[in-house]
């Protein structure tokens, strides 16, 4: 997959996103050095995150990035730039992968913060990592249903206009009219609901959702009681 067929606007978004991440990566590495945080910078990694929204996937990605000096490439952050530029998301994967190639090509580890919930998406990511001889791992965040919903309801950052959900259109004026202070959270809950079958199976007799086992996941982190990546061994 390449970025050769991106439109002019999409190409500008790709370059802007790469530049934004370079600045973020430089700042994170300086902070790690100033605070004497140990980092494994000698091994090239491509980490594929998996996890339903509300499982604190991004926080886990951020904590892992500090251990390996990785850049976090967020599909939602790229979508925000596309939205601001007036473009759609039809080539989001090309933009994400183009950004990943930029950093892996410079021997900088990358974490893709997106829900890798299918074997096809994981295999595609691992194929990309293999191009650069990167060690590729799929890391999944999981939590109970109550914890997921509570995390989303408590996350006021979802209401910020520079957040993917806070700045999104609802497709209906209902939420904006009835509960304008919860628009971002409502959209996030709707997205969580939409993607629940990727991570949970409904058990009719029990009347409950049961967490699916995803065989392509290498490491699973239960974030029900908080995020702790100290025991994660790559």
C-alpha positions in Angstrom: 0.0 0.0 0.0 1.4 3.4 -1.0 0.5 7.0 -1.0 1.1 7.7 -4.7 -2.6 8.1 -5.5 -3.4 10.6 -2.7 -5.0 13.9 -3.7 -3.1 17.1 -3.2 -5.1 17.8 0.0 -4.4 14.3 1.3 -0.7 14.6 0.5 -0.5 17.9 2.4 -2.2 16.2 5.4 0.3 13.3 5.2 3.2 15.7 5.3 1.7 17.9 8.0 1.0 14.8 10.2 4.5 13.5 9.8 5.9 16.9 10.8 3.6 17.1 13.8 4.8 13.6 15.0 8.5 14.5 14.5 8.0 17.5 16.9 6.1 15.3 19.4 8.7 12.5 19.2 11.6 15.0 19.8 9.8 16.5 22.8 9.1 13.0 24.3 12.7 11.9 23.9 14.0 15.1 25.5 11.7 14.6 28.4 12.7 11.0 28.8 16.4 12.0 28.8 15.8 14.9 31.3 13.9 12.5 33.6 16.4 9.6 33.1 13.6 7.3 31.9 15.2 4.1 30.6 14.3 3.4 27.0 15.1 0.5 24.6 16.1 2.4 21.5 18.3 -0.4 20.1 15.4 -2.6 18.8 13.0 -1.5 16.0 9.4 -2.3 16.9 6.1 -1.9 15.2 3.3 -2.3 17.7 -0.3 -2.8 16.5 -2.7 -1.7 19.2 -6.1 -3.4 19.5 -9.0 -2.6 21.9 -12.4 -1.3 22.0 -12.8 2.5 22.6 -13.1 3.0 26.4 -10.4 0.4 27.3 -7.8 3.2 27.6 -6.0 1.9 24.6 -4.4 5.3 23.9 -3.0 5.6 27.5 -1.5 2.1 27.2 0.1 3.0 23.8 1.5 6.2 25.4 3.0 4.3 28.3 4.5 1.6 26.0 5.9 4.3 23.7 8.0 5.7 26.7 9.6 2.3 27.1 10.8 1.9 23.5 11.0 5.5 22.3 8.3 5.0 19.8 6.2 7.4 17.8 2.5 6.9 18.2 0.6 7.1 14.9 -3.1 7.6 15.7 -5.6 7.0 13.0 -8.1 9.3 14.7 -5.5 12.2 14.8 -4.9 11.8 11.1 -8.7 11.8 10.6 -8.9 15.1 12.5 -6.4 16.7 10.1 -8.3 15.3 7.1 -11.6 16.7 8.5 -10.0 20.1 9.1 -8.8 20.1 5.5 -12.3 19.3 4.2 -11.3 15.8 3.0 -12.9 12.5 3.6 -11.4 9.4 5.3 -11.3 7.1 2.2 -7.5 7.0 2.1 -6.9 7.0 5.9 -4.9 3.8 5.8 -2.6 5.1 3.1 -1.9 8.1 5.2 -1.3 6.1 8.4 1.0 3.6 6.6 2.8 6.4 4.8 3.5 7.9 8.2 4.6 4.6 9.6 7.0 4.0 6.7 8.6 7.4 7.3 9.6 6.6 10.9 10.5 2.9 10.4 12.7 4.0 7.5 14.6 6.2 10.0 14.9 3.3 12.4 12.4 4.8 14.8 9.9 2.4 16.5 6.2 3.0 15.8 2.9 2.2 17.7 -0.2 2.3 15.5 -3.0 3.4 17.8 -6.0 2.0 16.0 -8.3 -1.0 16.7 -6.6 -4.0 15.0 -9.5 -6.3 15.6 -9.2 -8.6 12.6 -6.5 -11.1 11.5 -6.5 -9.3 8.1 -5.6 -6.0 9.6 -3.0 -7.4 11.8 -1.4 -9.4 9.0 -1.3 -6.3 6.8 0.5 -4.4 9.7 3.0 -7.2 10.2 3.7 -7.3 6.5 4.5 -3.6 6.7 6.8 -4.2 9.7 8.6 -7.0 7.9 9.6 -4.5 5.1 11.8 -2.9 7.8 12.8 -6.0 9.8 10.8 -4.6 12.7 9.7 -6.8 15.6 5.9 -6.6 15.3 3.5 -7.3 18.2 -0.2 -6.9 18.5 -1.2 -5.6 22.0 -4.8 -5.5 23.1 -6.4 -3.6 25.9 -9.5 -5.1 27.5 -11.9 -4.2 30.3 -15.3 -5.0 31.7 -18.3 -3.5 30.0 -19.0 -1.4 33.1 -15.5 0.0 33.1 -15.6 0.8 29.4 -18.8 2.8 29.8 -17.6 4.5 32.9 -14.4 5.5 31.2 -16.2 7.1 28.3 -18.8 8.9 30.5 -16.0 10.3 32.7 -13.8 11.5 29.9 -14.6 15.2 29.5 -11.7 15.4 26.9 -14.1 13.8 24.4 -16.0 17.1 24.4 -13.1 19.1 23.1 -13.5 20.3 19.6 -10.0 19.2 18.7 -10.9 15.6 19.8 -12.0 13.2 17.1 -15.4 12.7 18.7 -15.9 16.2 20.2 -15.4 17.8 16.8 -17.5 15.2 14.8 -20.9 15.6 13.4 -23.6 13.5 15.1 -25.6 12.9 11.9 -28.5 14.2 13.9 -29.3 17.3 15.9 -30.9 15.3 18.7 -27.8 15.0 20.9 -26.6 18.6 20.2 -30.0 19.9 21.2 -30.9 17.7 24.1 -27.4 17.1 25.7 -24.9 19.5 24.0 -22.4 19.0 26.9 -22.2 15.3 26.1 -22.1 15.3 22.3 -18.6 13.9 22.1 -19.2 11.2 24.7 -22.5 10.2 22.9 -20.6 9.8 19.6 -17.9 7.8 21.4 -20.5 5.5 23.0 -22.1 5.0 19.7 -18.8 4.0 18.1 -18.1 1.7 21.1 -21.5 0.1 20.6 -20.9 -0.3 16.8 -17.6 -2.1 17.4 -18.6 -4.2 20.4 -19.1 -7.4 18.2 -15.5 -7.2 17.2 -14.4 -7.8 20.8 -17.4 -9.4 22.5 -19.8 -12.3 21.9 -23.4 -12.0 23.0 -24.5 -15.0 25.2 -28.3 -15.2 24.8 -28.9 -17.6 27.7 -26.8 -15.6 30.1 -27.9 -12.2 28.7 -24.4 -10.8 28.7 -21.4 -10.0 26.6 -18.4 -12.3 26.8 -15.0 -11.1 25.8 -13.7 -12.8 22.6 -10.4 -14.5 22.4 -8.4 -13.1 19.5 -5.7 -15.6 18.6 -3.7 -13.0 16.7 -3.1 -10.9 19.8 0.4 -11.3 21.3 -0.1 -9.4 24.6 -3.3 -8.5 26.4 -3.6 -5.8 29.1 -6.6 -5.7 31.4 -7.3 -2.0 32.1 -10.4 -2.5 34.2 -8.7 -1.2 37.3 -6.2 1.1 35.5 -3.4 1.0 33.0 -0.2 -0.8 34.0 2.3 -1.8 31.3 5.2 -2.5 33.7 5.0 -6.2 33.1 4.7 -5.9 29.3 7.6 -7.8 27.7 8.2 -7.1 24.1 
